[in-house]
Amino acid sequence: TDFISRLAEVRHLPEQARPLVTLLAVAPEDAQLQTLESFAAKQKEMPVPLSFSVKVVEENDQDAIFETIQALCQEAAAYNPVRYSGCSAAAQDKKSSMCTVL
């Protein structure tokens, strides 16, 4: 599926560039929720794990959905993946122009 293809693309990004991945389930049935949680758990166990979670809105209510989306946006804004430095700590202390911090 298209979603699985996008996950594969994310997995091939450098670790510091991988986004937070969240599935939003609106009023899921028990079987659907179990499938989503199982899928999320598998993503975390893969050789290249992702920051993957499932959020649930219990009711198909517009206000509850918007509140959850707002919370997800705040989580995404606060998400701080591992940062990579392209030079030694000593060179960074000297503020070398040869250092790259992503």
C-alpha positions as MATLAB code, in Angstrom:
seq = 'TDFISRLAEVRHLPEQARPLVTLLAVAPEDAQLQTLESFAAKQKEMPVPLSFSVKVVEENDQDAIFETIQALCQEAAAYNPVRYSGCSAAAQDKKSSMCTVL';
ca = [
       0.000    0.000    0.000;
       0.950    3.620   -0.285;
       1.255    3.996    3.491;
       3.704    1.102    3.762;
       5.755    2.625    0.942;
       5.937    5.938    2.829;
       7.092    4.115    5.979;
       9.847    2.441    3.975;
      10.951    5.870    2.722;
      11.011    7.226    6.278;
      13.060    4.232    7.401;
      15.734    5.068    4.811;
      16.147    8.636    6.067;
      19.040    9.401    8.393;
      17.932    8.890   11.997;
      18.027   12.604   12.804;
      15.696   13.335    9.870;
      13.001   10.760   10.648;
       9.684   12.289   11.645;
       7.428   11.228   14.458;
       4.814    8.867   12.994;
       1.348    8.742   14.555;
      -1.781    6.957   13.404;
      -5.007    8.609   14.488;
      -7.897    6.171   14.935;
     -11.368    7.686   15.185;
     -13.956    5.516   16.950;
     -12.200    2.266   16.075;
     -13.742   -1.103   16.742;
     -11.808   -3.353   19.137;
     -10.417   -5.512   16.323;
      -9.257   -2.444   14.396;
      -7.555   -0.987   17.447;
      -5.828   -4.278   18.203;
      -4.559   -4.441   14.600;
      -3.238   -0.863   14.764;
      -1.488   -1.440   18.098;
       0.065   -4.661   16.815;
       1.258   -2.846   13.683;
       2.753   -0.028   15.788;
       4.553   -2.514   18.040;
       6.068   -4.251   14.999;
       7.397   -0.920   13.716;
       9.279   -0.376   16.981;
      10.793   -3.894   16.828;
      12.154   -3.602   13.282;
      15.917   -3.351   12.655;
      15.379    0.351   11.940;
      12.758    1.302   14.544;
      10.531    4.328   14.118;
       9.043    6.703   16.657;
       5.602    5.288   16.020;
       2.401    5.611   18.039;
      -1.355    5.187   17.806;
      -3.714    7.824   19.176;
      -7.394    7.081   19.654;
     -10.412    9.363   19.623;
     -13.158    7.298   21.217;
     -16.068    9.136   19.593;
     -16.597   10.419   16.098;
     -16.941   13.933   17.501;
     -15.536   16.916   15.621;
     -14.376   18.749   18.769;
     -12.616   15.660   20.159;
     -10.926   15.046   16.819;
      -9.688   18.647   16.583;
      -8.422   18.561   20.194;
      -6.506   15.371   19.452;
      -5.052   16.816   16.244;
      -3.975   19.920   18.175;
      -2.255   17.709   20.771;
      -0.548   15.769   17.960;
       0.703   19.029   16.442;
       2.133   20.069   19.805;
       3.847   16.692   20.164;
       5.270   17.003   16.654;
       6.566   20.510   17.382;
       8.220   19.304   20.599;
       9.681   16.172   18.960;
      13.455   16.359   19.021;
      15.151   13.438   17.260;
      18.761   12.552   17.908;
      21.026   15.214   16.517;
      24.118   14.366   14.511;
      27.318   16.315   14.480;
      29.729   16.051   11.582;
      32.835   16.949   13.616;
      34.513   16.343   16.955;
      33.468   18.013   20.199;
      36.798   19.876   20.284;
      36.179   21.327   16.828;
      32.631   22.303   17.794;
      33.943   24.168   20.843;
      36.146   26.232   18.521;
      33.115   26.918   16.307;
      34.942   25.595   13.293;
      33.387   26.340    9.941;
      34.040   22.694    9.044;
      31.430   21.447   11.531;
      27.943   20.532   10.454;
      25.224   20.068   13.019;
      21.916   18.787   11.714;
];
